[in-house]
Amino acid sequence: MAITSGITRATKSDSEWLAAEAKALMETGWWSNYSRAENHCTWPGIRCNAGSVVEIDLGGHGLNGNITPQIGALSELQILNLSSNSLTGELPSSLGNLTQLAVLDLSNNRLVGPIPSSVNNLTNLSSLFLQSNQLNGSIP
């Protein structure tokens, strides 16, 4: 188990891998109606590969509040679509932990503040959508 930016992350070889992912997902608050006992790969908007979350597609799902730092614990995530919601606050620096991320769509929300420098860690990123927010500064 590794601690990165205050987030507990299981390594691939840990038997706790799935439990750590489910915990991170629950802590976002987006699946509060689901139980940790349920297989998180069956929750709405989630696609898994070999038991690991590789896609979250919650575009237009009426989400509000902040993007929690726990999202950074999903180290196998390749696609994150949270577009067209009512998300607020700043982007968590833990987004930089998502080194497998290819698509990040946070457009059409109410996000504010600077784009964290940790975005530099997203070396696999091929598509980035941040329009229609109140983010400032440049993309690192």
Secondary structure, DSSP 4 states (H G I P E B T S, - for coil): -EEETTEEE--TT-TTHHHHHHHHHHHHTTTTTS-TTS-GGGSTTEEEETTEEEEEE-TTS--EE---GGGGG-TT--EEE--SSEEEEPPPGGGGG-TT--EEE--SSEEEEEPPGGGGG-TT--EEE--SSEEES---
